Amino acid sequence: MKDIARRAGVSESAVSFALNDRPGVSEITRDRVRRVAEQLGWRPSTAARALSGEGAATVGLVVARPATTLGVDSFFLQLISGIQEVLSERHLGLLFQVVEDVADECAVYRRWWAEHRVDGVLVVDPRTDDPRPALLDELGLPGVVIGGLPDGHPNLSQVRADDTGAMAVIVGRLHELGHRRIVHIAGLSSLAHTDRRIRSLRAEAERRGLAEARSVTTDYSDTEGAAVTRRVLTGEAPPSALVYDNDVMAAAGAAVTSGLGLHVPGDVSIVSWEDSVLCRMAHPWLTALSRDTVAFGRLAAEELTALLDGGAARTVRVPLPRLLERESTATAPGAG
């Protein structure tokens, strides 16, 4: 500030007024100070802003999943890319941390709040029994839930994906292809979106008379995806169609299916919930739900910045993904 004041020919207090958008200086002086600050490469100190109660210019994102499974999940990479696009436009930082469970995540929120580290948070992987909304209320920390809570929450914005509708689309198409034995190889059982997908499969199965449709939960990893695939395909009444909750498990499942001497899609059809480059590297190319995950991240970040600007909490729904049919789905064996 001394350097800016000296070069602009004003007092240090005038520099403070100008750079913090406070009254006390003319617009001409304010513009001159800002031009000099830009020439000198000045940026506001987040620590100083936190101490003065002006905010940290940073938002937080905590992911409570094993780092080994997170590292191969393309969804989070694309989501963070979209988030970062918006934050960089607003000159906001992203503080990212991976923890083991939700209890650790809550501890991180408490620490960030006590240290004035973040102005708000993006919350992923909503749980069926989720302690985080109440905690964020208690702390007064603005937040956006990505994916949607089981129940609405008045103080948090939500960006909701239609998992129920998406599962209905998948089951409907497999039913049209003659599949009656469908196994959904799902993600973590504690997640709200896993619960919605399982419930949707059950409802669609009951409506269409598919007595042998069921879900099996995993940790999202290729290891468990492969193990469950092997188990269901070598068991009694093996399925003719497999639906995987991510691309990694779907690719692993396709490899196991071929390794068992079964043909994809002649013997078994495969659908991935998430589309990615991996789905186009597998053989055959995998049918998948296609959605713009980067745009999903951008929308979540925009909703958080709206809260930080004083906007009201609200719920926004993203478009229903479309089923992109490739080589891994076909008419069920014996269906015509």
N, C-alpha and C positions, 0 to 999 in steps of 0.2 A: 504494500500500500504506500510505503514511503517513496518507492521508485515511481509509482504511477502519479502520486501527488506532485513530485518534483518535476516530472516530465510534462504533466498537464498544467502546471502552474497554479495548483489549488491546494487547499489544506487536506490533511488526511481525513478529517471528519467529512469533508465534501466528497471525497472518494468513497467513503463508507456509505453515505446517503445515496450516491449515484449508482453504485454497484448493487445495492440492496433494495432499489426501487422505493426509497423513502423520500418524503417531502423534505425540503430544506435547500435544494439547489435548483437552478434554472434548467430548462430542457437543453439549452445550448451547452451548459457545463456538463450535464449528464451525458450527452452525446460525446463530448470531447473526452471525458474520463473513460467511457466505454471503448472508444477507438484506441486510446493509449493502452488500456488493459488488454485489448485484443492483440495489439502489436507486441506486447511483452509476453504474450502467451499465458496470461493470468487465468486461473480457475479457482472457484470458491473452495475453501477448505471444508470437507465434510465434517471433520472433527469439530471445527469452530462452529459450523452451522448447528450441529447437534447440541453443543454446549449452550448456544444462544436460543435454543428452542425452535430453530427454523427448519429442522429436518436434516436427514442424512443424505438426501439425493440418491438413495439406494433402495431397492426392493429385494426381498428374500424369496428363495425357493429351496425347500427341503424335500428330499425324496427318501422315504423310509422303505428301502428295498435293499436286498443284498447287492453290493457293488458288482459282483460277478455276473448277475443276471441283467443289471442295468446297462452294463457296458456293451451288450450285444442287441439292445432294444432300439431299433431305428425310430420308434415313435417319439421317444424323449429327445433324441437328437434333433428331429425336425421341429418338435414343439418349442424347444429352447431357441432354435434359429428364429422362429417367428416372434417369440418374446423379445429377443435381443434386437430385432429390427426396430420395434417400437421404442424400446428403452433408449437405444442409441440416438434416435431422433429427438428424444426429450432430454438427452444428456444425463440419463439415470444409469446407475450401476446395478449389476445383478450379483447378489451374494448367494452362492450356491453351495449346498452341503448335502452329503449323503449320510444317512444314519441307519441303524439296524431296525428300529421299530418306532411306532407312534409315540410311545412314552419319551424316547430320546428326542423325537421331533418337537414335542411340547416343551421339553427342557431347552431346546435351541431357541424357540420363540420367546421364552421367558428371559433368556440371556440377552438376546438381541434387543428386546424391549428395555431391559434394565440399562443396557449400554448405549441406547439410542442408535443402534446400528442400521436399522431399516425404517422406512416410512410406511411400508405395507408388505404384504406377502401374497404369493401365489400358492395355492394349496392344491396338491394333486392327490390322486388315488383316494377319493372319499370312501369312508368305511360305512358298513351297515350300522355300527355303533360307534360314532365318531366323537371323541372328546374335544377336538380342535375348535369347532365353532364357539363353544362356551368359553374356552380359554381365550380366544381372540377377542370375544366380547369383554371378558374380564380385563384384559390388557388395553382395550381400546385401540387395537391394531387393525387397520383396514385390510381386507382380504378378498380375494376372488378364488372361488372353488372351481377347478377345472374338471368337468365331468358330471357334477351335480350330486348334491346330497340326497339321501332317501326322502327327507322332508325339507320343506323350504326353511329359510332362515332370514329374518328381516334385516340383519346387519351385514350380511355378506352377499356380494354379487356372485352369480353362478353362470358359468358357460357350460350348458348341458348338451350332451350328445344323446341321440335317440337310440340307445342300445336295444330297447324293446322292438322298435320298428325295424332296425337293422337285422336282428335275428329272425324276425318274421319274413323278411325278404329272402334270406338264405334258405330257411326251411321251406318256404313256398316254392322256390326254384328247384330245390332238391326233390321235393314231392312231385313236381311236374315231370322231373326226369325219372320218376318211378322208384326213388329211394324210400324205403320204409324203415330200415335199420340205420339210424344216424347217431353217432357219438360226438358230442361236443367236448373237446379237450380244452378246458377252461383255465383261467389264471388263478390268482390267489382267492381263496374262499371268503376272506374277510372284506374284500372290496365291494363297494356298492354296485359298480357296473358289472362285476361278475355275477352278483345276485340277480340283477335285472336280466342279464342274458340267460341265466339258468331258468328263471321264472318264465321268460318269453318262450324258451324252447319247450318247456312243459305245457304251456298254454297252447302253443301251436300244435304240438304233438297230440294233445287231447282233442283239439278242434278237428284235426285231420285224421284221427284214429291211428296214430303212429305209436303203438304200444311199446316198441323197442327203441325209442329215442331217449337218450340220457346224457348227463354231463358228468365229467370227471375233472376235479380240480388239480392244479399243479402250481409250481412256483414260477412259471413263465419260461423256464430255462429249456435249452435244446435237449439237455440230459433227461429231464423229466418228461418232456414231450415225446422223446424217442421211447422211453421206458413204457409210458402209458400206451403208446401206439402198438408196441409189441404185445403188450398184455391183452388189449382188446381184440387185436387181429388174430391172436392164437387161442383165444378163449372160445366158449360156446357161443353160437349164433353171432359170428363176427359181423361188424357193420359193413354196409356197402358205401357209406359216406362218412367222412371225418371233417369236423369243423374245428379249426384251431384259433385260439384267442390272439395269437400274434404270428408274425411271419417266420420267426426263428423256429418255433415249434413246428410250424407247417412244413418248412424245408426239412427239418430233422425227421418228421413223420413220413414224408415222401421217400426219403432215403431208406428208412426202416422197412417201409412197405415193399419197395423194390427188392431189398435184401431178403425178404421172406418169400421171394419168387412170385409176388403178386404184381399185376400190371395196373398202373395209374394212367388213365381212368377206367380201363376195361374191367378190373375187379373192384377197385376202390376209388371213389371220387374224393378230392381234397379241396377244401376251401380255407383260405387264410383270412382272418378278420382284418389284418392290416396289410396294405399293399406296400411294396418297397422294391428296390433293385434286386433284393434277394429272391423275390417271387419270380423274377425274370431270369435269374441265374440257375434256378432249380430245373431239373428235367423230369417231367415236362414242366412248362411254365404254369404257375399256380393261379387258379381263379382266386380273386380277392376282393374285399370291400375297398373301394377307392374313395378317399376323402383328402382334402387339402389340410394336412396336419400343420403345416407352416402357418396357414391362415388361422387355424385354431389357436395357435400360440399368439399370433398378432392380436386376435380378438380378445383373448384373456388379458394381455398386457394393456390394451386400450381400455378395457373395463376397469383395471386397477388404476390407471392414470386418471380416469374419470372420477374415481372415488377420492384420489389424492387431491383433485381439483375442487372437491366439495360436493360432487354429485351424489345422488341417492343410490343405494344398493338396488340391483335389479337382476332378473334372470334373463339370459339370452340363449336361444337355442340355435345350434349349428345345423346346416342342412343334412338331411338323411344321406348317408353315403350310397353310392351306386355299386351294384355287384358287377365287377368286370370279369366276364367269363373268358377263360383262356383254355389251355389244353388239359387241365387236371380234373375237369368235370365232364361227365357224359351220362347217357342213359344207364340206369342201374342194370346189372346182370340179370337176364331173364325177364326184363320189363318190356321187351318189344323190339 
